[in-house]
Amino acid sequence: MKGVIYAVLGGAFLTLQGTANAAIGDRIGTWQAATLTQGTGFIAALLIVLLLGDQSWRNLKEVKPVYRFGGAFAAFILFSNITAYHQNGAALTVASLLIAQMIATLMMEKAGWFGASAVVTLRGTQWAGLGLMVIGILCLTF
């Protein structure tokens, strides 16, 4: 249950961040907004690590080098989201983002990327749910 609460909070904060990023992007530009967001996020995370006294960052050498650059994806995530918010609005952007995340996650798990070992087999009702989400996006679009 705790994981669900974190997921709900993450989704809410993602929407808040996307809306704020779009507003910032209107004023200073998309890449500049992404830079500002990444910078403030880094500072906030660093402060939390320092306040908690968490020393696990010392294990960085145990992380595969290719994974250390995962944060670089955030630049493209932010650019894409800010641009989508400007062109589509919040509801359509978030709905499209959710579908894309679900499909990409299923493909990555199926292929075993990034050490994913859980093989997911979707049942008919789950495929129907994905289909309904796509129909929802179409309803938001037209």
PyMOL commands that set and color helices and strands:
alter all, ss='L'
color gray80, all
select helices_A, chain A and resi 2-28+30-52+56-62+65-68+72-88+90-111+113-115+124-141
alter helices_A, ss='H'
color red, helices_A
deselect
rebuild
show_as cartoon
